[in-house]
């Protein structure tokens, strides 16, 4: 059999990451209530993680504008899709997937800026616009701004005293527009809270909850190590190190009271090298009677749930991924209303399937954040509409595909992620089986153009094809090695082109 290589253009290998250089304040308080007995495995085993089935969550976005609908940084669909892409890129390792469910606006000058807290003075600019009291009341009193079947992201133009908020007790987050549009760090961090993760430094100043450095659960003789508490203190995750609040460690040392609002910015992240994401402080784990110096590596500084530089805090550990999955399974009644199915990821978020596309906006478009591959499929009798997700009876050519898209495609190309007639879709993060074959007609004829120099120029050989030849499933297989453009003509006047490069045997 000839070796086939389909020539395709993947658009934008790397996403433009507009990173924020400033650090951020998360308004989510850390819960120090002990875990229910048997609810969490505390595993750090990748095999355990791989055994979790995929789960899918709907996500909806609300931009909060002034009363007249204006904003200096108004939410757009591209911004929302970018967030969906970033969430999938970060959480797919945990077999957690997100389905873009749409976006809308709330026109409310009252919450154009949301304040972390207020002094209660009715004349204060923050009065009636606080995160913990006023905004939840507003959402509860206005159900039209609360998606019953999606995790809601509320995006005011400004926040005061915090950049983001998320909690496993609620199915929504609040993130200011600048942080939302910038680095994915804040968006991903708050989603971690929604699934039960807390800050890696939780309990660092508390004698009751301070996490100890040791990761040895057992002593050499097999007895339990009395100093081991990684599964019952701190963030309750064994493969995240005992760490301080990197952002405020020096502020604590100098006696500034929590939440360190009076601490000068010069003292923030004082013991973190931003360029290398390394820790050079001399803090300890408060173990009594002899405290142990922290043992902190770059991966600990780079953890998504740490308070660290924006350019550092990006990663999750296996243990954190497993803890999220345990939380979802243990609280399925809580999460079920906002969950979707794997087949939903193969449905476009806009557009429709028709015989031909004369208006660009009618094309079925798919959300970014996945590695898509589209494989040539040959159903018996054709599929005027894409086949059902569970229908895999069609044949397809594994090594012949027309086009695809990388998960980190740049936002300016989102509208090119479409489903082209004649192909089935494979989402590489999910499975190897392609789905949703769409082949809505038999071509009435066509043309095979061979580029004789194997480059795109005018030195070509053009061969006309009748209906039988152009629809022959062996057409591509029988071509000699080289560069081709295969053009199919249909009864309704549309044409479809496939550029193919075949290597030598």
N, C-alpha and C positions, 0 to 999 in steps of 0.2 A: 504494500500500500504506500502511495506517495505520502511524504510528510507535508502536511498543510500548515501554513502559517497565515492567518488572516491579517491583512494590513489594516490597522485601525488607528485612529487618532484619539489618544486619551488627553483630555484637556486639563491643563493646570495640575501638574504633579504636586505642587506644594501650595498650601493655603497661606495667604498673607496674614500673619499673626500680628495684629496691632497691639503689642504687649503694653501693659501699664507698668510704669516704673514705681508708682506709689504703692505702699502696702494698704491693706484694707481692714476695716473693723467689721466683724460678723456679729450681728445682734442676737444670735442664738445662744441662750444659756446652756451650759453643760449639765446634763442630768446625772446625778450621782446616786440615783436609786439603784440598788443591786438588781441584777438580771433575775427574772423568774427562773426557778430551778428547771433545768433541762431544756430551756428555750433556745440556747445557743451552743454550738459545738466547740467554739474557740479554735477551730481547725485552721491550719495554715498550709494544708495539703492541696496542691493543684488538681489532684485527681478528684478530690471531694468537690472542688469548684466546677470541674468539667461535667460532673454528674447532674448538675441542675439544668432543668429544661429551660428553654428561652421563655422569658416573660416580656410582655409588651405593654407600655403605658402611653396613653394619650397625653399630649401636652398642648395647652392653649395659652396664648399670650395676650396681655392687656396693656396697651400703652396708655398712660395717664397724662392727659393734656390740660391746658387751661380750660375755663368754662366755654370759651369761644372755639375750642378745638385746635388751638395752635400750640406748638411746642418748639423749642429751639433744637430739640433732638428727637423728632417724632419717630415712633416705631414704624418700621416698614416690614413687609413680608420677607424681604431679603435678610433683614436683621433676625427675624424669627427663625427662618430656615437655617441661618448660620448657627444659631444656638442649638437647634435640633441636631445639626451635623456634629457639633462639638460634644453634645451629650452622648450621642451614639458612639463616637470615637472613644470617649473616655469609659463608658459603661458596658460596651459590648463584650469586654473581657469577662464580665460577670454574667454574661448571657442575659443582660438587661437591655431592652431595646425601646426606642421611643418613636411614636407615631405623631407626626405633625397634624394637629387638629384645627389649626387656623389662628387668626388674630383679630382683634377688634380694639376699640378705644373706649375709655372712660373720660368724659369731659368734666373735670372737677378741679377747679383751682384750689379747693381745700386740701386736696391730696397731691397737687402738683409737686409739692415738697412734703415728704413724710419724715417726722422727727422721731428719734429713738425714745425720747421722753420729754416731759414738759413740767414746769414748776407750778402749774395750775392757775397761773395768772390769766384771766380772760383777755387781757390786753397783749399778751405775749403772742408773737407770730406763730408759735408752735401750738397754741391752744386749739384743741379740737382736731389735731392732725397727727396724733401720735401712733406709733407702730403697734403697741400692745393693747390699747383700749379703743381708740377712735376708729382706726382703719378696720379692724375685725367687725366692729359694730356696723360700720358703713356697708361692708360686704354682706353681712347677715341681713341688713335691712334692704338691700338691693340685690335680690337673687339673680337678676338679669346679668349681673357682673360676676357670677359664680358658676363656672362650668361644672355641672353635676357629674360629668363623665370624663373629666380631664384634670390633670395637675395644672393649676393656674400659675402663670408667672405674671405678677403685677410689676409694672415698670414705670415708676414716677420719674419725672425729669431729674429731681434732686432727692437725696436723703441727707439727713443731718444726724451725725453721731454714729452712723453705720453705713456700710455699703450694700450689705445683703442680709437676708433673714430666711431661714428655712427650719422646719421642725417636723419630726416624725409624727407629731400629734395632729398635723394639718396637712392638707393636700394642696398647699400653695406656697409660693415664695414671693419675696419682695426684693427687687434689685434696682438700683438707680440706673438711669439710661446710659450714663457714661461707662459704668462697669459692665453693663450688659453688652454694649456694643464693642467694648475693648477686648481684653484678654478673656479667654473662656474660664479663667480660674474662678471667678466669683459665681458664675452660673453653675459650674460643675460642683463647686464647694457646697452651695446651698442645696443642690439636689442630693448630695451625700447626706445632709441632715434629714431630708425628707425620708430617706431609707434607713435612718437610725444611726448613722455615724455621728460621733462627737469629735471635738478637737483632740488632737493627739496629746496636748498638754493638760487635759482635764485633770483636776485635782492636784496640780503640781505644787500648790502652796498649802494643801490641807494634810494634816498628819493622818487623817482617817482614810484619805483617798489617794495619797501620793503614790505614784507607781514606782516600783523598785527596778533597778537596773538589771538584775539577773534575769536571764531567760532559761535558767536550769530549773525545771519543775521538781526534779528529784536529785537527791544527794548521791554521791558515788555508791553508798551502801543500799540504795533503793528507797530510802525513806523520802517522804515529801520534804521539799526544801521550805523551811518556814519563812524565808525571805522572798520567795516567789509569789507575786500577786498580779502578774500581767493580765490574768483573766478575771480579776475582781477589782481592779483599780485603774485609774487613768482612763483610757478609752476602751478598755476591755478587749483589746486586740493584741495578740501575742507577738506578732511580727512587726509591730510598730514599737520603736524604742521608747523608754522613759525619757521624756524631754520636758524642758521648761517652755513657757510661752516665749518663743524667741523674740517676738516683737517687744515685749514688756519686761524681760528679765532684768535689765539694768534699772528700769523704773521701780521695780519691786525692791531691788537691792538698795536703792536710794531713799526708800520710804514713801514713795508716792502711793496714795491709796487707790485701790481698785475703783473704777475702771481705768485709772491712770490718765484721765483726761488732762490733768495738769502737767503731765510729764513732757518735757521738750522733745520735739521731733528728733533732735540730735542723738537722743538716747535710745530711739527705737531701733530694733534689730542690731543692737550694738555689738553683738558677738557673732554675727553672720557675715561671711564674705559673699557679697551678692554675685560676684563674678564666677566663683567656684561653688557656690551653695554649700559652704562648709562652716562648721561651728568651731569656734576657738575659745569659748567661755570655760569657766571652771566651776560651774554649778554642780549640785549633787542631788541625790534622790530622797533626802530627808529620812533615810532609814535609821531607826533607833536601835541601839545606842550609837552606832558608828555609820554615818552616811557614806554612800559610795559615789564617787565622781561619775557624772554622766558619761556614757559611751555612745556617742552620736556620730553617725556617718552621713554622707551626702544624701543618701536615699531618705534619711529621716528629715533633713532640712527641705527636701523636695516634696514631701508628702502634701497632698492636696488639702488635708484637714489640719495642717499646721498653720500657725501664725508666723509667716515668713515673708520674704520678698516676693512680689508678684511674679517675678521671673523664675522663682524657684518652686513654689508650691503647686505642683501639677500632677503628682502621681498617686496611685492607690496601690496597696499591697494585696496579696492573695487573701490574707486574713480579713482585711477590710471588705473585700468583695464577698467573701463567705458570710461575714456578719450581716451584710445587707441582704443577701439571699435568705439567711435564717430569719431575719426580721420580716421580710415579705411573707415567707411561709407561715410564720407564727401569727401574723396580723393580716391574714388574707381577707378577712371580712372588711377591714379598714381600707385596703387597697383595691379590692375587687371593683368598686364602681368606676375607677379610672383606668382599668385594664382593658386591653384589646387582644387580638389574636395575631399569630404569626402571618396568616393570609392577608391581614390588613396592610402589612408592609409591602405587599405586591400590588396595592391599589394606588392609583395616582391621587395626588392631593388636589389636582385641578385638570380640566380638559375632559375630552371624551373620545371614545373610539368610533371613528367613521371611516368610510372607504378611502377618502382622500382628504388632504389637508390644504385648504385654500386660505385659511386664516390661521396664522401662527398660534394665536391664543387658544385655539381649540385642541391643540395637541395634548395628549395625556402626559402630564409632568410628574416626576417622582422626586421625593425629598432627597437632599444630599446627606452624606454621612456614611454611606455604604460603598463598598466596591461592587459595582454592577458589571456583569458580563452578559451580553445578549448573543444567544446562540441560534444559528439557523435551524428552524424546525419545519417538519413536513407532516402535518396531520392528514389523515385520510379524509377527504371531503372538505378540508379547510375549516377555519374558525372565523366566522364573520365578527365575533367578539372573542376576546381572549378566553382560553379554556379555564375551567374551574381550577383553583389552586390544587385540589386533590386529584385532578385528572392528569396523569403522566403517561397516557397511552400514546402520545405523539412521539415520533422519532426526531432526533436532532443530531447534529454533527459536532462532536466534542471539540474538535480542533479547527472549526471554521466559525468564526464569529465576526460580526460586522463592526461592532463598536462597543465601548464600555466607558465607565466613569470611575475615577478613583474617589475614595471616601473624602479626601480633602481638596476636592475641586474648588477653585476660587469662586466667590460669590457672583461675580459678573457672568459666570457661565451656568448658573443654576437653571436657567430656562432652557438649556440644551439637554437636560436629563429627561429624555422622552423615550417612549416605547415605539420602536419602528416596526411596521408591518413585516411579517415573515420571520419573526424571532421570538424566542422564549427568554425569560429573564432568570438570571441566577444572582442571588445576593450572597457574595462569597463569605460574609460573616455568619451566615445562617446554615447553608447547606450546599452540597454539590449538585443536587437535583435541580435542573432548571424548571421554572413554573410559568404558567400563563402564556402558553404558546398562542400567538396571534398571526394568522395567515388567512386573510379574508378574501382571497380570490385567486383565480388562475390567470396568469399573464397570457395575453393574446399574441405576444411576440416579444422580440427584444434584440439586443445587440451585445456582442462581446468585443470589447476593445482591448487589444494587447499592446502594451507599451514596449516596443522592441528593444529599447535601450535600458529597460527596467528603471526608468525615471519618467516623470511626467513631462513629455514634450510632444512634438508633432509627428515623431517617427512611430506610427501606429499601424496595426493591422486590424481592420474592422470586419467583423463577421456577423451577418444578420442571422437571427434565430426565429424559427416559427414557434407556435405555441407548444408543440411537443418537445422541441429541443430546449427552449428556455425554461420549461418546468421540469425537465429531467433532473431527478435527484442526484444523478451521477455527473451532472454538467461540470461542477467545480472539480470533482474527483478526477475527471478525464482531461482537464487542462494540463498542458505542459508547464514546467516551472517558469515563473515569470511574474510580471506585474500586469494586472487586468482591471478593467472597469466593466462590470456586468450590469447592463441596463434592462429592466423589465418594463414593458408597456401594458397598461390595463384598459379594459373596455371603457371605464369612466374618464379616460384621458390622462390619468396620473401616470407618472413614471417613478421607478425606484432604482437607485444606483448603489452598487456594492463594490468597493475597491478591495481587491484581493491580491496578496502576494504569496506565491507558492515557491517554496524552497526546493532544492534538489532532493532526490530520494535520500 
